[in-house]
Amino acid sequence: MQQAPFPLSPSLWAATAAAPPPTEPLAASTQADVLVIGGGYAGLSTALHLAERGVKAVLLEAREIGFGGSGRNGGQVIPGLKYDPDALLSMFGPERGERLLRFAGATADSVFDLIERHAMDVPHVRNGWIQGAHNAEALRVAYDRAAQWTRHGVDAQPLDRAQVARLIGADKYLGGWIDKRAGAVQPLSYARGLARAALNAGAVLHTDTPVTGLKREGGKWTASTAGGPTVTADRVVMCTNAYGGDLWPGLKPSIIDANTFQVATTPLPESIRAGIFPEGHVSSDTRNLLLYFRLDHQGRLLMGGRGPFREPKGPEDWAHLERVMVKMFPQVAGTPFEFRWCGRVAITRDYLPHLHEPEPGLLVDIGCQGRGVGLQTSMGRAMAQYVATGDANALPVPLSPVVPFPLYGLRRLYVNAVVTWYRMTDGGV
């Protein structure tokens, strides 16, 4: 029997978020121009931008707004994709590659612009992201990465070991680079802010309404729900990412839905806090199974990384991250850990976001690779434009077929084995 997803409420974000806007389950069957499935960043952004175009959008969320990755992530708003500019231009060609670079480079702008435009109650900073290099080869890659983005007009710069140590407050890295476009948000507050903005624009949002089936008849889509009522729509946009289950055939084995774990201390005393991220940066490193860390808006130190593939059984499943934090930041030794939480991420075969249209009128968005806050906000706007106009050029990546991971079951076992090694070695720190 599959274990239920880890609940949202134990997390730091659930404890400190702004209140959600009032929403209710779907009580009666209804119709819409577009049905959006999933109440995370992508779905909420899609509904918001559709409503602003005058399109009747109904959004169904199985649980609560931000229940999935949007309410569980580290809150780092990092532009770009996993690939560097030169690689993206090589993969997609000069015209589409440049368009994708512009899209990816502006994803952080999308978040902070929406927060300002809608006066969202979202603690946020925008002082840049530091990527620390954990070995000599990673340092070479980091310096080349900074140089590539600089050639594309980005305010990026390489950092030596002393600079990284001063800006982070830890001396474990050989150097790195900084991307000044990046920042951080309270991620659940941001999801709830998007929901409020979508409602104000005229979108209809229903929570606690799991979609149990989709079928197309006579050019219309009908979604059945666990409670009984249905939604009939011309188009459907599915934005469930790692929490979609088996709603659409073949989608689940097209990703690896790995678990990412996080811990947070109690608020640090000022004497310690002043030496950790003294200029308000956020950070993650160059490891394949990376570590990511920052201060929250109340002065807690957060550390995130991989955990067991299964759902957690107890505090011991976070112990490796607690050890890593003290190894990296010995100045916090003895500080109590106040929060432990986890959530799923969707990893695609090529580490790119995927857009699928398996049948006419059904658009599926899946895959974040750790850039979901900005990426999925911007993806929602792009999908809304595509759905409203039919212009495929609005989409940052081309539509592709749903393709499962080769040897999917063995792939999951392999990932689980790698994560087990990672935990045993404390991430190599």
Phi, psi and omega in degrees: 000130183287135180287144180294150179301146178303134183291159182279328191297334179286352189284159173304319185292321177295328182284335187240007185281156169297153181297145178283157172290154181291129175220161181223160173296156175294121185257339182213149179300146184212174179234156179208162169289316182225131171261128175250129180250118179116122183256045172255195185303313184295312181295316181293319178295320177299312180297318179300310184287330173294314181299322179293339176271359181085014179270132179285110182245131173244127180249132176245126177242132185294328183235255178237163179304128178077017184297325182279217184300334183293335177257005188236347188287177183283355178078010179276130181255095187246121177285174179085183178235183180294336181264148178280164184306314182300320180293319180295320178295324178291321183288321189249355181086166188296318185287302180293324179298317178295321179296319178293322178298318179296318179298308184295324181290340184256008185294323177294322177305319182302317182294306185291329175295317180293320178301317181288315186295324183258009178049049183289144176276077186225109172303131182205154174223156177217076182243003175111162181241133178251127174253110180276142181262126186270350174208178187296318179294319178296326178294319177300316179297317181298317180294321178294322179299314179298319180294320179297313181293327177297321178297338178261019172084013183269143177280079180236149179209149176287155179230140175273180186299316182294322179295315179297316181300320181290318185282333179265318185098015179218146187249030185273354186247149180281346183157203179164208177209164182234136175246109188280359176283342192273172179188208183209153176224162164283106195294323179287322174301321179293317177300316179292327175294320175298319179298316180296318179296319179296317178298317180295332179279349177114000176289155177251126183240130175236126176258173182051041182226080179293134173276127184253348180191152176229134174215152183241126179219131176059034179080003179242151175257140175235127177254126173268150182236162182298331181278347179117313180297157181240162171236127176253131185212158176289322183227155175231135173241118184258118186231053184263347176051240184278000185245023183275347181057226182251029183300321176239130185303134174085350185286318183300313179284004176273355178227163165254117184266069183292157180262132174246135187247148179219151173229156177218139177281175164292164177306131184284146172296151186302326181298328177270318183301325184296337182261001180246122186046058184297339180251013172080024177282170169238165186207148162215164188246189189264005177295151175299315171260084193288161168256143177225143189200156182187172167265145173272182186287352177248012174088015174277146173265127180252144173224131180231153177183186182286150174226190180300149181296323179290171171288150186293152178255336182181180184304335181297338179288348176253359189298325181297323179290324177294321176293318180299317182301316182288327175296318182283321183235075182300341179293344179263005179305133181092347177286129181294150171268125187262328185225143172222129180206172182204171178187167185270145171237151181256114180255122180268167184300323184252009179061030176241156171294144181244140172238126181238148173228073187294336173217157180304131177087359178243116179247129182241130177244128182206142175105118180240321181056037174087003180243026195293329186299305179283317183302310186284334172298311180291324179297322178300318178296318180295318180293323177298319178295318180295314181296322183284329188245339185078005182276106182294341178291346176289339183275134184289331177236150182292152173298141183222157177288156175283117183236124181286156170301136172299138179050056189305314181298318178292326179297317178298319178297320179297312179300318180297321179294318179296318180294322177299316176299316181301316181292321181295329181262010182053042176068013180080010180281000000 
